[in-house]
Amino acid sequence: MATGYEISLVICTYNRCRYLPEALKSITKQTLPAASFELLIVDNNSTDDTAAIARQFIALHPELNARYCFEENKGLSYARNRGMREAQSTIVNYVDDDALLSAGYLEEMLQFFKTHPQAAGAGGKVIPKYETGQEPAWMSKYLNGFVGKIDFGNEVQLFTKAMKYPVGCNMAYKKMFLEQAGGFNTALQFRSDDKYIFHQVKKISTQVYFIPQAWLYHYIDDHRLDLANFKKLFLKTGNEEKKRVFTEEGNLGVLKKGLEFVVKLSAALALFGFFTLKGHYLKGKYVLLSQYHTLKGFLAKEIYVR
């Protein structure tokens, strides 16, 4: 492995040429010297103008150590594994193709790993950036995961069970731990591979931290908030969770997770009643819908991802 780069920034993208240019533009504004990091754009077999946009960006920014990689196997886990293999530094930092990095993002991420040499991984703060400029009326803290919102305050701290795990649009792991964990699970092609890799890394090291200083905006377009899409995403989430749990724990784990989802649906029903009584019917409705469709997806057979 080459040692010239201190951190590898990986953007996995699929048919997102509408958003990719702004994400790439935010990388040009990083305070971390360009010589300290590399940028890997992993095209997950896109059929739009992604390749042309990526290559044009690389040509226009020779000061960046940027490379374009084409991964023909469809699925986010395949793309993330490709980024891991291609990375030429000891730290692999993943962000989404619709993420807008704060200017100090990479500098803060790298500084954290330098001052915490025992760390296996880290995840930063994620702030939703809505296309309309406003949070939808039905949004509540119970749906933070839907928009990838992560905010546990302003102090560095270990991820705990209550805090869950670093989300895929803002997570970094030392390459050695990703490799020891066996990489991302290619059976998970949609939403659960970030949770999967967190659990696998934690079997090796519990040192995975939340670092609020490495923050970014996560662009949320109107389509994502559409009710039909909302339901579809939770169906996929439930379906992927079944695959993840089966991979990690077998049939007994699937049974336990299914019972957990039934309990969560019951809790969502109670929250629906609570929100309705408080005059926030929409908030309650969407919490209930999220858990209903998660359980429905969990019980379903294979759900096509793309």
C-alpha positions as CSV (number, residue, x, y, z in Angstrom):
1,M,0.0,0.0,0.0
2,A,1.3,3.5,-0.8
3,T,1.9,5.7,2.1
4,G,1.7,9.2,0.5
5,Y,-2.0,9.7,1.4
6,E,-3.1,10.0,5.0
7,I,-6.8,9.4,4.3
8,S,-8.9,8.1,1.3
9,L,-12.2,9.8,0.6
10,V,-14.6,7.4,-1.2
11,I,-17.8,8.5,-3.0
12,C,-19.9,5.6,-4.2
13,T,-22.5,6.8,-6.8
14,Y,-25.2,5.4,-9.0
15,N,-27.3,7.5,-11.5
16,R,-27.0,10.6,-9.4
17,C,-25.5,13.0,-11.9
18,R,-28.0,15.7,-10.6
19,Y,-26.3,15.7,-7.2
20,L,-22.7,14.6,-7.8
21,P,-21.3,17.9,-9.1
22,E,-22.2,19.8,-5.8
23,A,-20.8,16.9,-3.7
24,L,-17.6,17.0,-5.7
25,K,-17.4,20.8,-5.5
26,S,-17.5,20.7,-1.7
27,I,-14.3,18.6,-1.8
28,T,-12.4,21.3,-3.6
29,K,-13.0,23.6,-0.6
30,Q,-11.4,21.3,2.0
31,T,-8.8,22.9,4.3
32,L,-6.8,19.7,4.4
33,P,-3.9,20.0,1.9
34,A,-4.7,18.1,-1.3
35,A,-1.4,16.2,-1.0
36,S,-2.8,14.5,2.2
37,F,-5.8,12.8,0.7
38,E,-7.0,10.9,-2.3
39,L,-10.5,11.0,-3.8
40,L,-12.0,7.8,-5.2
41,I,-15.2,8.1,-7.2
42,V,-16.7,4.7,-7.5
43,D,-19.3,4.5,-10.3
44,N,-21.6,1.6,-9.5
45,N,-22.5,0.8,-13.1
46,S,-24.4,4.0,-13.7
47,T,-26.4,4.5,-16.9
48,D,-26.6,8.3,-16.8
49,D,-23.8,10.9,-17.2
50,T,-22.0,10.0,-14.0
51,A,-18.8,8.8,-15.8
52,A,-18.6,12.0,-17.9
53,I,-19.1,14.2,-14.8
54,A,-16.5,12.4,-12.8
55,R,-13.9,12.4,-15.5
56,Q,-14.5,16.1,-16.3
57,F,-14.1,16.9,-12.6
58,I,-10.9,15.0,-12.4
59,A,-9.6,16.8,-15.5
60,L,-10.5,20.2,-14.1
61,H,-8.9,19.6,-10.8
62,P,-5.4,18.2,-11.4
63,E,-4.4,19.5,-7.9
64,L,-6.5,16.7,-6.4
65,N,-5.4,13.1,-6.2
66,A,-8.6,11.8,-7.7
67,R,-9.4,8.6,-9.5
68,Y,-12.5,7.2,-11.2
69,C,-13.4,3.5,-10.7
70,F,-16.1,1.6,-12.5
71,E,-17.7,-1.2,-10.4
72,E,-19.9,-3.3,-12.6
73,N,-21.5,-5.3,-9.8
74,K,-24.6,-3.4,-8.8
75,G,-25.1,-2.8,-5.1
76,L,-23.8,-0.3,-2.6
77,S,-21.8,-2.9,-0.8
78,Y,-20.0,-3.9,-3.9
79,A,-19.1,-0.3,-4.5
80,R,-17.9,0.3,-1.0
81,N,-15.8,-2.9,-1.1
82,R,-14.3,-1.6,-4.3
83,G,-13.4,1.7,-2.6
84,M,-11.8,-0.2,0.2
85,R,-9.7,-2.3,-2.1
86,E,-8.6,0.8,-4.2
87,A,-7.8,2.9,-1.2
88,Q,-4.1,3.7,-0.8
89,S,-4.2,5.0,2.7
90,T,-4.8,3.5,6.1
91,I,-8.1,5.3,6.6
92,V,-11.1,4.8,4.3
93,N,-13.7,7.6,4.6
94,Y,-17.1,7.1,3.0
95,V,-19.5,9.9,2.1
96,D,-22.6,9.9,-0.1
97,D,-22.9,11.4,-3.6
98,D,-25.4,13.9,-2.3
99,A,-23.4,15.0,0.7
100,L,-22.0,18.5,1.0
101,L,-18.8,18.5,3.2
102,S,-18.0,21.2,5.6
103,A,-14.7,22.9,4.6
104,G,-12.9,21.4,7.6
105,Y,-14.4,17.9,7.2
106,L,-11.4,15.9,6.1
107,E,-9.0,17.8,8.4
108,E,-11.2,17.1,11.4
109,M,-11.6,13.5,10.5
110,L,-7.9,13.0,10.0
111,Q,-7.0,14.9,13.1
112,F,-9.3,12.7,15.2
113,F,-7.5,9.5,14.0
114,K,-4.1,11.1,14.7
115,T,-5.1,12.0,18.3
116,H,-6.9,8.7,18.9
117,P,-4.6,6.1,17.5
118,Q,-6.6,3.3,19.2
119,A,-9.7,4.2,17.1
120,A,-11.0,1.6,14.7
121,G,-13.6,3.9,13.1
122,A,-15.6,7.1,13.4
123,G,-18.8,8.8,12.2
124,G,-19.5,12.5,12.1
125,K,-22.5,14.7,12.4
126,V,-25.1,14.7,9.5
127,I,-27.4,17.7,9.0
128,P,-30.3,17.2,6.5
129,K,-30.5,19.8,3.8
130,Y,-34.1,19.8,2.4
131,E,-34.8,20.8,-1.1
132,T,-37.7,22.9,0.0
133,G,-35.5,24.5,2.7
134,Q,-37.9,23.3,5.4
135,E,-38.3,20.1,7.5
136,P,-41.5,18.3,6.6
137,A,-44.4,18.8,9.1
138,W,-44.4,15.0,9.8
139,M,-40.8,14.8,10.7
140,S,-39.8,13.7,14.3
141,K,-36.8,12.4,16.1
142,Y,-38.1,8.9,15.6
143,L,-37.5,9.3,11.8
144,N,-34.0,10.7,12.0
145,G,-32.7,7.5,10.4
146,F,-34.9,8.1,7.3
147,V,-33.0,11.3,6.4
148,G,-29.7,10.0,7.9
149,K,-29.7,12.7,10.6
150,I,-27.0,12.1,13.2
151,D,-26.4,14.6,16.0
152,F,-25.4,13.5,19.5
153,G,-24.1,16.8,20.7
154,N,-20.7,18.5,20.5
155,E,-18.5,16.1,22.3
156,V,-16.4,13.2,21.0
157,Q,-17.8,9.9,22.4
158,L,-18.0,6.2,21.7
159,F,-21.0,5.0,19.8
160,T,-23.2,3.1,22.2
161,K,-26.3,1.0,21.7
162,A,-28.5,4.0,22.2
163,M,-26.5,6.0,19.6
164,K,-26.6,3.1,17.1
165,Y,-23.8,3.4,14.5
166,P,-22.2,5.7,12.0
167,V,-24.4,6.2,9.0
168,G,-23.1,5.5,5.5
169,C,-23.1,9.1,4.3
170,N,-20.5,10.0,6.9
171,M,-18.3,7.1,8.2
172,A,-14.6,6.2,8.3
173,Y,-12.8,3.1,9.3
174,K,-9.2,2.0,9.3
175,K,-8.7,-0.2,6.3
176,M,-7.1,-2.9,8.4
177,F,-10.4,-3.3,10.4
178,L,-12.5,-3.3,7.3
179,E,-10.4,-6.1,5.8
180,Q,-10.4,-8.1,9.1
181,A,-14.2,-7.7,9.2
182,G,-14.4,-9.2,5.7
183,G,-15.6,-6.0,4.1
184,F,-19.2,-5.0,3.4
185,N,-21.8,-7.8,3.0
186,T,-22.7,-7.9,-0.7
187,A,-26.0,-9.6,0.2
188,L,-27.0,-6.2,1.5
189,Q,-27.4,-3.9,-1.4
190,F,-29.3,-1.1,0.1
191,R,-29.5,0.3,3.6
192,S,-28.1,-2.1,6.2
193,D,-24.5,-2.5,5.1
194,D,-23.3,0.4,7.3
195,K,-24.9,-1.3,10.3
196,Y,-23.4,-4.6,9.3
197,I,-19.9,-3.3,9.0
198,F,-20.2,-1.5,12.3
199,H,-21.2,-4.7,14.1
200,Q,-18.4,-6.7,12.4
201,V,-15.8,-4.1,13.3
202,K,-17.0,-4.0,16.9
203,K,-16.3,-7.7,17.2
204,I,-12.7,-6.8,16.7
205,S,-12.6,-3.4,18.4
206,T,-15.2,-1.4,20.3
207,Q,-13.3,1.9,19.5
208,V,-15.8,3.5,17.1
209,Y,-16.5,7.1,17.8
210,F,-18.9,9.9,17.1
211,I,-17.0,13.0,16.2
212,P,-19.2,16.1,15.7
213,Q,-16.5,18.3,14.3
214,A,-16.5,16.2,11.0
215,W,-19.9,17.4,9.9
216,L,-21.6,17.6,6.5
217,Y,-25.0,18.3,5.0
218,H,-27.0,15.5,3.5
219,Y,-29.2,16.6,0.6
220,I,-32.8,15.4,0.9
221,D,-34.8,16.0,-2.3
222,D,-38.6,16.1,-2.6
223,H,-38.8,12.6,-4.1
224,R,-37.2,11.1,-1.0
225,L,-40.0,12.7,1.1
226,D,-42.8,11.5,-1.2
227,L,-45.2,9.2,0.7
228,A,-44.9,6.3,-1.8
229,N,-41.1,6.5,-1.7
230,F,-41.2,6.8,2.1
231,K,-43.1,3.5,2.3
232,K,-40.8,1.8,-0.3
233,L,-37.6,2.8,1.6
234,F,-38.9,1.3,4.8
235,L,-40.0,-1.9,3.0
236,K,-36.4,-2.2,1.7
237,T,-35.0,-1.4,5.2
238,G,-37.0,-4.3,6.7
239,N,-36.0,-6.7,4.0
240,E,-32.3,-5.8,4.3
241,E,-32.5,-6.2,8.1
242,K,-33.7,-9.7,7.7
243,K,-30.7,-10.5,5.4
244,R,-28.3,-8.8,7.8
245,V,-29.5,-10.6,10.9
246,F,-29.6,-14.0,9.1
247,T,-26.0,-13.5,8.0
248,E,-24.9,-12.6,11.5
249,E,-27.1,-14.7,13.7
250,G,-29.0,-17.3,11.7
251,N,-32.6,-18.2,12.0
252,L,-32.8,-17.6,15.7
253,G,-31.6,-14.1,15.1
254,V,-34.2,-13.6,12.5
255,L,-36.9,-14.7,14.9
256,K,-35.7,-12.3,17.6
257,K,-35.5,-9.4,15.2
258,G,-39.0,-10.2,13.9
259,L,-40.3,-10.0,17.5
260,E,-38.4,-6.8,18.0
261,F,-40.1,-5.3,15.0
262,V,-43.5,-6.4,16.3
263,V,-42.7,-4.6,19.7
264,K,-41.6,-1.5,17.8
265,L,-44.8,-1.5,15.8
266,S,-46.8,-1.6,19.0
267,A,-44.7,1.2,20.4
268,A,-45.3,3.2,17.1
269,L,-49.1,2.6,17.6
270,A,-48.8,4.1,21.1
271,L,-46.8,7.1,19.7
272,F,-49.5,7.6,17.0
273,G,-52.1,8.0,19.8
274,F,-49.8,10.3,21.8
275,F,-49.0,12.5,18.8
276,T,-52.7,12.6,17.7
277,L,-53.8,13.7,21.2
278,K,-51.1,16.5,21.1
279,G,-52.5,17.7,17.8
280,H,-49.6,16.2,15.7
281,Y,-51.5,13.6,13.7
282,L,-49.1,13.6,10.8
283,K,-46.1,13.0,13.0
284,G,-47.8,10.0,14.6
285,K,-49.0,8.7,11.2
286,Y,-45.5,8.7,9.7
287,V,-43.9,7.0,12.7
288,L,-46.6,4.3,12.5
289,L,-46.2,3.9,8.7
290,S,-42.4,3.6,9.1
291,Q,-42.7,0.6,11.5
292,Y,-45.5,-1.0,9.7
293,H,-43.6,-1.1,6.4
294,T,-40.4,-2.1,8.0
295,L,-42.1,-5.1,9.5
296,K,-43.9,-5.8,6.2
297,G,-40.5,-5.7,4.4
298,F,-39.0,-7.9,7.0
299,L,-41.7,-10.6,6.4
300,A,-41.5,-10.3,2.6
301,K,-39.4,-12.2,0.2
302,E,-36.7,-10.5,-1.9
303,I,-37.4,-6.9,-2.7
304,Y,-35.8,-5.5,-5.8
305,V,-33.4,-2.6,-4.8
306,R,-33.1,-0.6,-8.0
